[in-house]
C-alpha cells in the first residue's frame, strides 16, 4: 500500500473544510461490521490509521476550501432546500477490500447515495464563493475502515481480508450531516465537528425504516 495522505491530498493546516457526510458511528450494525475486520487491521496499526467507531463515515459531498460563517449558513439553507422531499433509503455495506491507499467498503445499491450526492452537490454549488472540484467519474459511495500511513507490503493483510467469510451490513440512510472536517494526518484519520444534521423523510416504499444498522452474515 501507499500513503493515503500524500502531499497532494494534504489540506493546509489540516482544515477544517465543510463536508456533507453520513455519520456511520451511530449505526450499530455498521460499527459491529467494522469491528469484525479490526482483528486483521490491528496487527498493522503501525502502518494504518484505523478509524475508530466515532469517526466512521461516508463522504457524500466534499468542499475543499475554508468557508466563512455566512457561507456555512448558506450551505445549510441550500441543503434543506435540495433535500426537501427526499425519502430515507436502505443500503448494504461490504465486504471490505484492501486498496492501494485504504481499506474501504462500498455501499450498494448506488442509486440512493448518488441521488443524495447530486442534491448536495447542487446545494453546495449554489453558494457564492464555493468552488467544487469537477466530478471524478461516476459516484461510488464508500466508507473507509483504515487509511494507509506508509509505503508497505500489505499482501498478508489483503489475503487475510479476502479469506474472511463475507460480511455485510444493512443500513437505513435517514440522516446526513453538515460538518467542519479536519485531517489528522499524523494519526491517519479524519475527524469533524457537526454543524447541522438533516433528517430525510421517514417513509421507505410505504413502510417505516428498519432499525438503523442491522447486520447480516
C-alpha atoms as an extended CHARMM CRD file, in Angstrom:
* protein
*
       217  EXT
         1         1  UNK       CA              0.0000000000        0.0000000000        0.0000000000  PROA      1               0.0000000000
         2         2  UNK       CA              0.9640000000        3.6150000000       -0.4180000000  PROA      2               0.0000000000
         3         3  UNK       CA              0.2970000000        6.5760000000        1.9050000000  PROA      3               0.0000000000
         4         4  UNK       CA             -3.2350000000        7.9540000000        1.6350000000  PROA      4               0.0000000000
         5         5  UNK       CA             -2.2180000000       11.3590000000        2.9650000000  PROA      5               0.0000000000
         6         6  UNK       CA              0.1780000000       12.1650000000        0.1440000000  PROA      6               0.0000000000
         7         7  UNK       CA              1.3310000000       15.7650000000       -0.3000000000  PROA      7               0.0000000000
         8         8  UNK       CA             -1.3150000000       16.4480000000       -2.9620000000  PROA      8               0.0000000000
         9         9  UNK       CA             -4.0800000000       15.3060000000       -0.6020000000  PROA      9               0.0000000000
        10        10  UNK       CA             -2.9720000000       17.2660000000        2.4490000000  PROA      10              0.0000000000
        11        11  UNK       CA             -5.1500000000       20.2100000000        3.4430000000  PROA      11              0.0000000000
        12        12  UNK       CA             -3.3160000000       23.3700000000        4.5220000000  PROA      12              0.0000000000
        13        13  UNK       CA             -3.3140000000       23.3420000000        8.3060000000  PROA      13              0.0000000000
        14        14  UNK       CA             -5.4140000000       20.1880000000        8.2490000000  PROA      14              0.0000000000
        15        15  UNK       CA             -8.6420000000       22.1160000000        7.6090000000  PROA      15              0.0000000000
        16        16  UNK       CA            -11.3740000000       22.4720000000        8.6950000000  PROA      16              0.0000000000
        17        17  UNK       CA            -13.3180000000       22.2050000000        5.4550000000  PROA      17              0.0000000000
        18        18  UNK       CA            -17.1100000000       21.9080000000        5.2030000000  PROA      18              0.0000000000
        19        19  UNK       CA            -18.3260000000       18.4680000000        4.1160000000  PROA      19              0.0000000000
        20        20  UNK       CA            -21.6180000000       16.6160000000        3.8910000000  PROA      20              0.0000000000
        21        21  UNK       CA            -21.2750000000       13.1180000000        5.3320000000  PROA      21              0.0000000000
        22        22  UNK       CA            -23.1880000000       10.1220000000        6.6390000000  PROA      22              0.0000000000
        23        23  UNK       CA            -22.0750000000        9.5230000000       10.2270000000  PROA      23              0.0000000000
        24        24  UNK       CA            -21.8350000000        5.7280000000       10.4180000000  PROA      24              0.0000000000
        25        25  UNK       CA            -20.7390000000        5.5450000000       14.0470000000  PROA      25              0.0000000000
        26        26  UNK       CA            -24.4010000000        5.8810000000       15.0090000000  PROA      26              0.0000000000
        27        27  UNK       CA            -25.3600000000        2.7280000000       13.1150000000  PROA      27              0.0000000000
        28        28  UNK       CA            -24.7870000000       -0.2290000000       15.4800000000  PROA      28              0.0000000000
        29        29  UNK       CA            -24.8100000000       -2.7420000000       12.6380000000  PROA      29              0.0000000000
        30        30  UNK       CA            -22.0840000000       -0.8940000000       10.7530000000  PROA      30              0.0000000000
        31        31  UNK       CA            -19.8910000000       -0.4720000000       13.8120000000  PROA      31              0.0000000000
        32        32  UNK       CA            -20.2140000000       -4.2180000000       14.5070000000  PROA      32              0.0000000000
        33        33  UNK       CA            -19.3020000000       -4.8500000000       10.8770000000  PROA      33              0.0000000000
        34        34  UNK       CA            -16.2170000000       -2.6040000000       11.1740000000  PROA      34              0.0000000000
        35        35  UNK       CA            -15.1030000000       -4.2310000000       14.4220000000  PROA      35              0.0000000000
        36        36  UNK       CA            -15.2290000000       -7.6090000000       12.7160000000  PROA      36              0.0000000000
        37        37  UNK       CA            -12.3690000000       -6.5210000000       10.4590000000  PROA      37              0.0000000000
        38        38  UNK       CA            -10.2410000000       -4.8830000000       13.1450000000  PROA      38              0.0000000000
        39        39  UNK       CA             -8.6320000000       -8.1510000000       14.2510000000  PROA      39              0.0000000000
        40        40  UNK       CA             -6.9560000000       -8.1340000000       10.8330000000  PROA      40              0.0000000000
        41        41  UNK       CA             -6.1970000000       -4.4290000000       10.8470000000  PROA      41              0.0000000000
        42        42  UNK       CA             -4.8240000000       -4.2400000000       14.4100000000  PROA      42              0.0000000000
        43        43  UNK       CA             -1.5060000000       -6.0270000000       13.6960000000  PROA      43              0.0000000000
        44        44  UNK       CA             -0.8820000000       -3.4110000000       11.0020000000  PROA      44              0.0000000000
        45        45  UNK       CA             -1.5870000000       -0.4460000000       13.2780000000  PROA      45              0.0000000000
        46        46  UNK       CA              1.8990000000        0.9520000000       12.7310000000  PROA      46              0.0000000000
        47        47  UNK       CA              1.1880000000        1.3060000000        9.0280000000  PROA      47              0.0000000000
        48        48  UNK       CA             -2.5290000000        2.0890000000        9.1260000000  PROA      48              0.0000000000
        49        49  UNK       CA             -4.7170000000        4.8080000000       10.5610000000  PROA      49              0.0000000000
        50        50  UNK       CA             -7.5360000000        2.5890000000       11.8170000000  PROA      50              0.0000000000
        51        51  UNK       CA            -10.7820000000        4.5630000000       12.0220000000  PROA      51              0.0000000000
        52        52  UNK       CA            -12.4880000000        4.2790000000       15.4490000000  PROA      52              0.0000000000
        53        53  UNK       CA            -16.2520000000        3.9160000000       15.6820000000  PROA      53              0.0000000000
        54        54  UNK       CA            -16.9500000000        7.5940000000       16.3330000000  PROA      54              0.0000000000
        55        55  UNK       CA            -15.2240000000        8.7000000000       13.1100000000  PROA      55              0.0000000000
        56        56  UNK       CA            -16.6770000000        6.1120000000       10.7130000000  PROA      56              0.0000000000
        57        57  UNK       CA            -18.3870000000        7.9390000000        7.8690000000  PROA      57              0.0000000000
        58        58  UNK       CA            -19.2440000000        8.0650000000        4.1950000000  PROA      58              0.0000000000
        59        59  UNK       CA            -18.4990000000       11.3470000000        2.4350000000  PROA      59              0.0000000000
        60        60  UNK       CA            -21.3670000000       12.4990000000        0.2350000000  PROA      60              0.0000000000
        61        61  UNK       CA            -20.0140000000       15.8730000000       -0.8850000000  PROA      61              0.0000000000
        62        62  UNK       CA            -16.6660000000       17.3670000000       -0.0080000000  PROA      62              0.0000000000
        63        63  UNK       CA            -15.8600000000       21.0790000000       -0.1900000000  PROA      63              0.0000000000
        64        64  UNK       CA            -12.1110000000       21.5460000000       -0.3090000000  PROA      64              0.0000000000
        65        65  UNK       CA            -11.7880000000       25.1230000000        0.8730000000  PROA      65              0.0000000000
        66        66  UNK       CA            -12.4890000000       27.0340000000        4.0670000000  PROA      66              0.0000000000
        67        67  UNK       CA            -15.9260000000       28.6080000000        4.4300000000  PROA      67              0.0000000000
        68        68  UNK       CA            -16.9580000000       31.6280000000        6.4700000000  PROA      68              0.0000000000
        69        69  UNK       CA            -19.9410000000       31.8190000000        8.7940000000  PROA      69              0.0000000000
        70        70  UNK       CA            -22.2240000000       33.2870000000        6.1400000000  PROA      70              0.0000000000
        71        71  UNK       CA            -21.2540000000       30.5900000000        3.6310000000  PROA      71              0.0000000000
        72        72  UNK       CA            -21.8510000000       27.8810000000        6.2360000000  PROA      72              0.0000000000
        73        73  UNK       CA            -25.3190000000       29.2710000000        6.9060000000  PROA      73              0.0000000000
        74        74  UNK       CA            -25.9970000000       29.4030000000        3.1730000000  PROA      74              0.0000000000
        75        75  UNK       CA            -24.8240000000       25.7760000000        2.8030000000  PROA      75              0.0000000000
        76        76  UNK       CA            -27.3160000000       24.7490000000        5.4740000000  PROA      76              0.0000000000
        77        77  UNK       CA            -30.1920000000       26.6300000000        3.8570000000  PROA      77              0.0000000000
        78        78  UNK       CA            -29.3380000000       25.2570000000        0.4010000000  PROA      78              0.0000000000
        79        79  UNK       CA            -29.1140000000       21.7070000000        1.7380000000  PROA      79              0.0000000000
        80        80  UNK       CA            -32.5210000000       21.9870000000        3.3950000000  PROA      80              0.0000000000
        81        81  UNK       CA            -33.9660000000       23.2080000000        0.1150000000  PROA      81              0.0000000000
        82        82  UNK       CA            -32.3870000000       20.4860000000       -2.0190000000  PROA      82              0.0000000000
        83        83  UNK       CA            -33.1610000000       17.6610000000        0.4140000000  PROA      83              0.0000000000
        84        84  UNK       CA            -36.8430000000       18.5350000000        0.7000000000  PROA      84              0.0000000000
        85        85  UNK       CA            -38.9380000000       15.5540000000       -0.3300000000  PROA      85              0.0000000000
        86        86  UNK       CA            -36.1140000000       13.0100000000       -0.3640000000  PROA      86              0.0000000000
        87        87  UNK       CA            -37.0140000000        9.8290000000        1.4830000000  PROA      87              0.0000000000
        88        88  UNK       CA            -34.7500000000        7.7110000000        3.6370000000  PROA      88              0.0000000000
        89        89  UNK       CA            -33.3690000000        4.6520000000        1.8570000000  PROA      89              0.0000000000
        90        90  UNK       CA            -31.5840000000        1.3750000000        2.5520000000  PROA      90              0.0000000000
        91        91  UNK       CA            -28.0550000000        0.4100000000        1.5260000000  PROA      91              0.0000000000
        92        92  UNK       CA            -25.8710000000       -2.6070000000        2.0570000000  PROA      92              0.0000000000
        93        93  UNK       CA            -22.2190000000       -2.2600000000        3.0220000000  PROA      93              0.0000000000
        94        94  UNK       CA            -19.4970000000       -4.7750000000        2.3790000000  PROA      94              0.0000000000
        95        95  UNK       CA            -17.3990000000       -6.6970000000        2.0800000000  PROA      95              0.0000000000
        96        96  UNK       CA            -14.2150000000       -4.7370000000        2.8310000000  PROA      96              0.0000000000
        97        97  UNK       CA            -11.4100000000       -4.5220000000        0.3010000000  PROA      97              0.0000000000
        98        98  UNK       CA             -7.7330000000       -3.6120000000        0.6180000000  PROA      98              0.0000000000
        99        99  UNK       CA             -6.9620000000       -0.9380000000       -1.9400000000  PROA      99              0.0000000000
       100       100  UNK       CA             -3.8540000000        0.9900000000       -2.9150000000  PROA      100             0.0000000000
       101       101  UNK       CA             -4.1620000000        3.5850000000       -0.1480000000  PROA      101             0.0000000000
       102       102  UNK       CA             -7.0410000000        2.4900000000        2.1180000000  PROA      102             0.0000000000
       103       103  UNK       CA             -9.2490000000       -0.3470000000        3.3200000000  PROA      103             0.0000000000
       104       104  UNK       CA            -12.6850000000        0.5640000000        2.0370000000  PROA      104             0.0000000000
       105       105  UNK       CA            -16.2620000000       -0.6470000000        1.9590000000  PROA      105             0.0000000000
       106       106  UNK       CA            -18.6590000000        0.1700000000       -0.8740000000  PROA      106             0.0000000000
       107       107  UNK       CA            -22.3350000000        0.9510000000       -0.2830000000  PROA      107             0.0000000000
       108       108  UNK       CA            -24.9300000000       -0.6030000000       -2.5910000000  PROA      108             0.0000000000
       109       109  UNK       CA            -27.1800000000       -0.0640000000       -4.4340000000  PROA      109             0.0000000000
       110       110  UNK       CA            -25.7040000000        3.1590000000       -5.6940000000  PROA      110             0.0000000000
       111       111  UNK       CA            -28.9490000000        4.9050000000       -6.7000000000  PROA      111             0.0000000000
       112       112  UNK       CA            -29.9400000000        6.3960000000       -3.3310000000  PROA      112             0.0000000000
       113       113  UNK       CA            -26.4520000000        7.6350000000       -2.4820000000  PROA      113             0.0000000000
       114       114  UNK       CA            -25.9770000000        9.0130000000       -5.9900000000  PROA      114             0.0000000000
       115       115  UNK       CA            -29.2310000000       10.9770000000       -5.7210000000  PROA      115             0.0000000000
       116       116  UNK       CA            -28.2070000000       12.2770000000       -2.2980000000  PROA      116             0.0000000000
       117       117  UNK       CA            -24.8140000000       13.3090000000       -3.6590000000  PROA      117             0.0000000000
       118       118  UNK       CA            -26.4070000000       15.0580000000       -6.6270000000  PROA      118             0.0000000000
       119       119  UNK       CA            -28.7450000000       17.0390000000       -4.4060000000  PROA      119             0.0000000000
       120       120  UNK       CA            -25.9600000000       18.1130000000       -2.0540000000  PROA      120             0.0000000000
       121       121  UNK       CA            -23.6400000000       18.9670000000       -4.9220000000  PROA      121             0.0000000000
       122       122  UNK       CA            -26.3730000000       21.2500000000       -6.2570000000  PROA      122             0.0000000000
       123       123  UNK       CA            -26.7320000000       22.7870000000       -2.7940000000  PROA      123             0.0000000000
       124       124  UNK       CA            -23.0060000000       23.4300000000       -2.3860000000  PROA      124             0.0000000000
       125       125  UNK       CA            -22.6350000000       24.7380000000       -5.9280000000  PROA      125             0.0000000000
       126       126  UNK       CA            -25.3530000000       27.3340000000       -5.3500000000  PROA      126             0.0000000000
       127       127  UNK       CA            -23.4110000000       29.1120000000       -2.5900000000  PROA      127             0.0000000000
       128       128  UNK       CA            -21.4170000000       32.1340000000       -3.8140000000  PROA      128             0.0000000000
       129       129  UNK       CA            -17.6730000000       31.6520000000       -3.4380000000  PROA      129             0.0000000000
       130       130  UNK       CA            -17.8140000000       27.8490000000       -3.1510000000  PROA      130             0.0000000000
       131       131  UNK       CA            -15.8070000000       26.2280000000       -5.9570000000  PROA      131             0.0000000000
       132       132  UNK       CA            -16.4250000000       22.4970000000       -6.2850000000  PROA      132             0.0000000000
       133       133  UNK       CA            -13.9740000000       20.0650000000       -7.8110000000  PROA      133             0.0000000000
       134       134  UNK       CA            -15.0620000000       18.6440000000      -11.1770000000  PROA      134             0.0000000000
       135       135  UNK       CA            -16.8070000000       15.2560000000      -10.8720000000  PROA      135             0.0000000000
       136       136  UNK       CA            -14.2800000000       12.4220000000      -10.8460000000  PROA      136             0.0000000000
       137       137  UNK       CA            -16.2090000000        9.9200000000      -12.9310000000  PROA      137             0.0000000000
       138       138  UNK       CA            -19.2200000000        8.0440000000      -11.5830000000  PROA      138             0.0000000000
       139       139  UNK       CA            -20.0670000000        8.4900000000       -7.9070000000  PROA      139             0.0000000000
       140       140  UNK       CA            -19.4970000000        5.3500000000       -5.8280000000  PROA      140             0.0000000000
       141       141  UNK       CA            -20.3990000000        5.7280000000       -2.1670000000  PROA      141             0.0000000000
       142       142  UNK       CA            -17.9730000000        4.1430000000        0.2570000000  PROA      142             0.0000000000
       143       143  UNK       CA            -16.7500000000        4.1850000000        3.8340000000  PROA      143             0.0000000000
       144       144  UNK       CA            -13.1490000000        3.7440000000        4.9420000000  PROA      144             0.0000000000
       145       145  UNK       CA            -12.0760000000        1.4030000000        7.7360000000  PROA      145             0.0000000000
       146       146  UNK       CA             -8.3830000000        2.3510000000        7.6340000000  PROA      146             0.0000000000
       147       147  UNK       CA             -6.0410000000        4.7050000000        5.7600000000  PROA      147             0.0000000000
       148       148  UNK       CA             -2.5050000000        3.6990000000        4.8230000000  PROA      148             0.0000000000
       149       149  UNK       CA              0.1330000000        5.8500000000        6.5070000000  PROA      149             0.0000000000
       150       150  UNK       CA              3.2160000000        4.2770000000        4.9020000000  PROA      150             0.0000000000
       151       151  UNK       CA              4.5540000000        2.6690000000        1.7600000000  PROA      151             0.0000000000
       152       152  UNK       CA              4.4240000000       -1.0020000000        2.7700000000  PROA      152             0.0000000000
       153       153  UNK       CA              3.7120000000       -4.5520000000        1.6880000000  PROA      153             0.0000000000
       154       154  UNK       CA              0.0670000000       -5.2750000000        2.5480000000  PROA      154             0.0000000000
       155       155  UNK       CA             -0.2340000000       -8.6240000000        0.7690000000  PROA      155             0.0000000000
       156       156  UNK       CA             -0.7190000000      -10.5450000000        4.0130000000  PROA      156             0.0000000000
       157       157  UNK       CA             -3.4700000000       -8.1550000000        5.1000000000  PROA      157             0.0000000000
       158       158  UNK       CA             -5.1320000000       -8.4700000000        1.7020000000  PROA      158             0.0000000000
       159       159  UNK       CA             -5.0490000000      -12.2680000000        1.8940000000  PROA      159             0.0000000000
       160       160  UNK       CA             -6.4660000000      -12.2610000000        5.4260000000  PROA      160             0.0000000000
       161       161  UNK       CA             -9.3330000000       -9.9500000000        4.4920000000  PROA      161             0.0000000000
       162       162  UNK       CA            -10.1480000000      -11.9730000000        1.3720000000  PROA      162             0.0000000000
       163       163  UNK       CA            -10.1240000000      -15.2090000000        3.3990000000  PROA      163             0.0000000000
       164       164  UNK       CA            -12.6190000000      -13.7890000000        5.9070000000  PROA      164             0.0000000000
       165       165  UNK       CA            -16.2070000000      -15.0190000000        5.4000000000  PROA      165             0.0000000000
       166       166  UNK       CA            -18.1030000000      -12.3110000000        3.5270000000  PROA      166             0.0000000000
       167       167  UNK       CA            -19.5350000000       -9.7210000000        5.8980000000  PROA      167             0.0000000000
       168       168  UNK       CA            -22.2740000000       -7.2770000000        5.0290000000  PROA      168             0.0000000000
       169       169  UNK       CA            -24.2760000000       -4.7210000000        6.9880000000  PROA      169             0.0000000000
       170       170  UNK       CA            -27.6970000000       -3.3240000000        6.1000000000  PROA      170             0.0000000000
       171       171  UNK       CA            -28.1300000000        0.3580000000        6.8940000000  PROA      171             0.0000000000
       172       172  UNK       CA            -31.0210000000        2.8060000000        6.6520000000  PROA      172             0.0000000000
       173       173  UNK       CA            -29.7410000000        6.1990000000        5.4890000000  PROA      173             0.0000000000
       174       174  UNK       CA            -32.0960000000        8.5310000000        7.3340000000  PROA      174             0.0000000000
       175       175  UNK       CA            -29.8190000000       11.4920000000        8.1440000000  PROA      175             0.0000000000
       176       176  UNK       CA            -26.9870000000       13.4250000000        6.5590000000  PROA      176             0.0000000000
       177       177  UNK       CA            -24.6950000000       15.8160000000        8.4230000000  PROA      177             0.0000000000
       178       178  UNK       CA            -23.0050000000       19.0750000000        7.5190000000  PROA      178             0.0000000000
       179       179  UNK       CA            -19.6800000000       19.1040000000        9.3240000000  PROA      179             0.0000000000
       180       180  UNK       CA            -16.4360000000       21.0010000000        9.6590000000  PROA      180             0.0000000000
       181       181  UNK       CA            -13.9610000000       18.2420000000        8.8570000000  PROA      181             0.0000000000
       182       182  UNK       CA            -10.2810000000       18.0400000000        9.7420000000  PROA      182             0.0000000000
       183       183  UNK       CA             -7.4190000000       15.8370000000        8.5920000000  PROA      183             0.0000000000
       184       184  UNK       CA             -5.3150000000       14.2740000000       11.3090000000  PROA      184             0.0000000000
       185       185  UNK       CA             -2.5320000000       13.0620000000        9.0450000000  PROA      185             0.0000000000
       186       186  UNK       CA             -0.2990000000       12.1300000000       11.9980000000  PROA      186             0.0000000000
       187       187  UNK       CA             -2.8630000000        9.5930000000       13.2480000000  PROA      187             0.0000000000
       188       188  UNK       CA             -4.1120000000        8.9180000000        9.7370000000  PROA      188             0.0000000000
       189       189  UNK       CA             -7.8470000000        9.6420000000       10.0650000000  PROA      189             0.0000000000
       190       190  UNK       CA            -10.4700000000       12.3660000000        9.5680000000  PROA      190             0.0000000000
       191       191  UNK       CA            -12.3650000000       13.9870000000       12.4500000000  PROA      191             0.0000000000
       192       192  UNK       CA            -15.0860000000       16.6290000000       12.4720000000  PROA      192             0.0000000000
       193       193  UNK       CA            -17.4070000000       18.9070000000       14.3770000000  PROA      193             0.0000000000
       194       194  UNK       CA            -21.0350000000       18.5590000000       13.3570000000  PROA      194             0.0000000000
       195       195  UNK       CA            -22.6840000000       21.8530000000       12.3910000000  PROA      195             0.0000000000
       196       196  UNK       CA            -26.1110000000       20.5540000000       11.3770000000  PROA      196             0.0000000000
       197       197  UNK       CA            -27.9410000000       17.2610000000       10.8520000000  PROA      197             0.0000000000
       198       198  UNK       CA            -30.6750000000       16.8570000000        8.2460000000  PROA      198             0.0000000000
       199       199  UNK       CA            -33.3800000000       14.1940000000        8.5030000000  PROA      199             0.0000000000
       200       200  UNK       CA            -34.6420000000       12.5560000000        5.3460000000  PROA      200             0.0000000000
       201       201  UNK       CA            -38.3190000000       11.6980000000        5.1300000000  PROA      201             0.0000000000
       202       202  UNK       CA            -39.0390000000        8.6070000000        7.2020000000  PROA      202             0.0000000000
       203       203  UNK       CA            -41.0920000000        6.5430000000        4.8080000000  PROA      203             0.0000000000
       204       204  UNK       CA            -39.3760000000        3.9790000000        2.5820000000  PROA      204             0.0000000000
       205       205  UNK       CA            -41.5750000000        2.4330000000       -0.1050000000  PROA      205             0.0000000000
       206       206  UNK       CA            -44.6410000000        2.8280000000        2.0840000000  PROA      206             0.0000000000
       207       207  UNK       CA            -43.0750000000        1.2840000000        5.1920000000  PROA      207             0.0000000000
       208       208  UNK       CA            -41.2440000000        2.5310000000        8.2220000000  PROA      208             0.0000000000
       209       209  UNK       CA            -37.4300000000        2.2880000000        8.0600000000  PROA      209             0.0000000000
       210       210  UNK       CA            -35.7350000000       -0.7590000000        9.5530000000  PROA      210             0.0000000000
       211       211  UNK       CA            -33.7910000000       -0.1580000000       12.7800000000  PROA      211             0.0000000000
       212       212  UNK       CA            -30.6680000000        1.7390000000       11.7810000000  PROA      212             0.0000000000
       213       213  UNK       CA            -27.7570000000       -0.5800000000       11.1710000000  PROA      213             0.0000000000
       214       214  UNK       CA            -28.8710000000       -4.1970000000       11.2520000000  PROA      214             0.0000000000
       215       215  UNK       CA            -26.0700000000       -6.6370000000       10.4160000000  PROA      215             0.0000000000
       216       216  UNK       CA            -26.2650000000       -9.7510000000        8.3110000000  PROA      216             0.0000000000
       217       217  UNK       CA            -23.7050000000      -12.5480000000        7.9060000000  PROA      217             0.0000000000
